[in-house]
Amino acid sequence: MQKNEKTIERKTGLGPVSPKEKKTKRLFFRDRKFRAYIGMTLSTMIVGLSFVFVKLALRNAQPIDLLAHRFTAATLVLVLLYLFRLIELPHFHRKDVLQLLGLSLFYPLLFFGLQAQGLLYTTAAEAGILSATIPVVTLLLAMTILKEKSSWVQMVGVGASVGGVIYIFLRSGVTIHTENVKGYVLILLCVLAVSCYYILGRKINKNYKAMDITGFMIIMACLVFNVTAIVFHLYSEGSLRSFVSPLRHPDFIYSVLYLGVLSSLFTSLFSNYALSVVPASRVAVFNNVSPVISVMGGIVLLGEELHLYHYIGGIFVLLGVVATNLPTKRVLPSDSSL
């Protein structure tokens, strides 16, 4: 009877777990690639919903003010983590600082700066279409600079992922107008900036801790965006009243906390860790899931409708992500070459 019970427990998985299974599960969760993919998945979900919170925050603030406040929130949380010794203070040499400055220049400085300015001249949907080219640009840069090899299946996966995003936005009624060329150029420069960040991050993140790089980038963005916002308001208005006035609105504070702590601090940490483990082209393609999550977030939080083309485009995006993350076949040397 006891033997039968143990057999049932083993089949159903409801019984006690053997020490061997516990060890296997611990090893599974300790796997760096597994943690990297978990981090990229969480980052994709957070970034996807961040567009909803950006819309809410921009009701009460200008883009530069939102950038300043979101990175201020991220920096405050980072300082608390340092004070309570939940994370160690980084120790950088002069050479380290120069490399990290170059990395921070592309992301978050140029990425968020160009994105905010580009959205002044184009719609969010059009920017989403252009941003769908991030994995394509990153894959091409990874192939040329990092010499990363990609199979034809992965190339098809990138095309399917990009095509799915474009299909969603085009079926949503988006039309491209030539008068918004300035906005398109800024968004494409934003795409190039984040693609360069993925390439540089792939090289630099192998030498430093992910948390150290994240902290450096967050503090750098906080300083640059706050100085820019303060100078802008003092020069144009002569006071900082409009800079601090958005903080009176609870909706803005909630949005800033989400964008600063989750969408800026933790997503940077997840991306930096993933880039130290996973090829840059595979990290970049996860971004194409974010627009799909944005649509879902808009339906739930903003009352937008879900149509058939959302499902079709979403399936193409997810299939593209799966195909791009399939392992490449390694070509073994033949006997004649020995």
N, C-alpha and C positions, 0 to 999 in steps of 0.2 A: 504493500500500500504506500509506504513511504517512497519507494522507488517510482511508482506511478505519479505521485504528487510532484516529485522532483522533475520528472519528465514533462509534466504539464507546466510547471514553473519555467522550465528552460524554453519551452515553445512559446509561451505567452509573454515571457519577459517580466512577469509580475512577481516572481520570487526573488530570493536573495541573489546578489551578484557575486560571482566568484572573484577571488583576489586577482586572478589572471585578467578577467574582464575589466576590473577596476583599473589595473595597470594600463591596459590597452586604451581605456577612455582618457586616463590622465595623459598618456603619450599623445593621444589624438588632439587634445586641447592645447598641448604644449607645442604642437607643430606650428612653425612660424608662418608657413603659407596659409594654413587654416585660419590663424588669427588675422592674417593680412586680408583675406577674403571676407571674414566677418566684419573687419573694420571698414572695408570698402563698401560693403552692403549697408551698414549703418550710416556711413557718410553719404551715400547716394540717397537714402531716405530722408536724412536731415536736410540736405541741399535741395531736394525736390520740394519739400514743404516750406523751405525758406522763402520762395517766391511769394507765397501767400502772406507771410509776415512782412516782407518788403512792401507789398501793396498796402498793408495796414499802416506801416510806419511812415510811408511817404505821404500819407494824408495830413500829417502834422509837421513834417520836416523836409528840408531839401536833401538831395543825395549826399552832399559832402558832410552835412550834419549827421545824417544817419551813419555814414562810415565812421565818423569820429566817435560817436556815442557807442556803436557796436563794438569797436575795438577797445574803447575804454572799459566797457563791461568785461570783455575777455581778459584784459590786463589785470583788472581788480581781482578776478577769480584766480588768475595765475599767481598774483602776489600772495593771496591767501594760501594757496597750495605751498608756496615757498615758506611762508611764515610758520605754518603748522607742520612743516617738514614732511609733507606728504610726497613731495618730490625734491630731488637734490638740486642745489644751485649749480648751474653750468659753469665750467671754467674754460674760457676760450683764449687761444693765443691770437696774436695779431694776424697771422695767416688765416686762422679760422674765421675771424671777423670779416675779412675781405671776401672770403668765399660765401659766407652766409649773407653778406650784403648783396652780392650778386644774385643769390637765390631769392632773397626778399624783394629785390627790385622787380622781378617778373611776377612773383606771387608772394604776398597779396597786393603790393603797391600798384603795379601797372594793371594787373588783372581787374581789381575792383575799381581803380580810377578810370580806366578806359570803359569799363562796363557802365559805370554811373553816367559818364559823359555821353556814351553812345546811345543810352536809353532816352536821352533828351531829344534825339533826332530820329529815332525809330521806335517802333512798337516792341513790346516784350515778346510777342509771337515771332516777329521778324528776327529779333535778336536770338530767339531760341533756334530758329532754322539755321542761322549762321553758326551758332555755338555747337550745333550737331556735327560740325566738321572737325571738332577737337580731336577725336580719336584718329581721324584720317591724317591730319597734320602731324600728330604725335607719332603715329606709326611710320610715316615717311621720315621724320626726323630720327626716330629710333633706328630705322634701317640704315640711314646714311651716317649718323654720328656714332651711335652706340653699336652699330653692326649687329643689331638684333635681327634674327631670322624669323620670317613669318610665312606660314603655309598658305596655300591658295584658299583653304577652308577659312582661315582667320581673316583673309582679305575679303572674302564673301561675307563673313560675319560683320565686319566693319561696315560694308556696304548696306547690309540688311538693317543694321542698327540705325545708321544715318537715314536710310530710306524710310524707316518706320516713323522717326521723329518728323521728317519733312512731310510725310503723308498726313500725320495728325494735324499739323499746323495748316497745311494747304486745304484740307477738307474742313477745317474750322472757318474757312472763308477768308484766309489771309491772302492779300495781293501785294506784290512787290512794286513799289513806285520808285522811279529813277530819281526823283527829287530828294530822296533820303540817302544819297550816296555818302554823304559825310558820316551819317550814323552807321552805315554798313562798313565803312573803312575803319571806324573806331572799334566796332565789334570784332571785325576780322583781326585787328591788331591785338585785341583782347584774347582772341583764340590763339594767336601766335605766342602771346606772352605766357599763357598757361601751358602751352605745349612745350615751350622752352623750359618752363619750371619743371615739368615732368622729366625732361631729359637731364637737366642739371641736377635735379633731385635724385635721379637714379644713380648718378655718380657720387654726389656728396653725401647722401643719406647712409651710404655704406660705412662712412668714417665716423659718424656722430650718432648720438642717441636721438631717437625721434622726438622725445620731449624737449631736449635742449634746442633743437632746430625750431620746433613749434613755438617755444617761449621767445626765442630771438625774433621770429617773424611777427608774432603778435605784438610785442613791445615796439618793434620798429614801425609797424603799421599804425599803432596808437599814437606815437609821436608825430609821424608825418601827417596823418589825416587831421589830428587835432590842431597842429600848427597851421595847416592849410585852411581849415575852417575858421580859426580865430583871425588869421590875417585877412581872409575874405570878408568876414563880417565887420571888422574894424575899418577896412578900407572902403567898403561899399555903404555901410550904415553908420559907422562911428561908434557902435556899441555891440555888446554881445547878447542883447535881449532876445533876439530871434534865435540865437544859438542854444540858449538854455530853456526857452519857452516850451519846446516839445516835451520836456521832462515833466510838465504838469499833467500830461495825459496818460492815464494808466495803460491804454492800449499801446501807446508808443513804448512805454517802459517794458511791457511784456514782450513786445516784438524785438526790442533791443537785446533783452536777456536771451531770447531764443537765438537771434542772429549772432550775438557776440559770444555767448558761452558755448552753445551747441554748434551753430553753423560756422563759426570762425575758429574757436579754440579746439574743439574736439575733432572736427573734420580735418583740420590741418594736422593734428596728431595722427589720425587714422591714415591720411594720405602719405605723410612722411614715413610712417612705419611700413606701409604697403610698398612704397618705392624702394625700400631697402631689401625687399624680399621678392617682389613680383616685377616682371618687365614693365617698362613705362607704357607701352602700347596697351597692355591689358588693364592697367590702372585707369587710363584715359577713357577706355570704352565704357566703363561703368557710369560715366557722366551722362551717357545717353539714356539711362533709365530715369534720371532725375526729371526730365520733362513729363514723362508718363506719370510719375508720382505727383508732379505739380498739377496735372489735370485732375487726378483723384482728390488732391487736397482742395482744389477749387470747388469740386462738386460737394464735398462734405462741409467745408468751412465757409465757402462763398456762395453756395447755392447754385453752382453752374450745372448744366445738364451733361449727361454722358450719352454719346451716340455710338453707333456701330463702328465708325471709323476709329474711335478711341481704342476699342478692343483690337481691331485689326492692326493698327499701328503699334500698340503695346506688345502684341505677340511678336511682330517683326523685331522690335527693339530687344526683347528678352531672348529671342532666338539668336540674334546677332551677338549679344553678350556671351551666351553659352558657346557659340562657335568660335568667337575670338579667344576665349579662354581655354580652348582645347589644346593639349600639349602638341608641340611640333615634333615631327619625326626626325630623329638624328640619323644622318647618313654615316654608316660605318665604313671604314676603309676596306677596300677589297684586298684579296690575297696578293694580287699582282703588284700592289703598291708597296708591299713589304720587302 
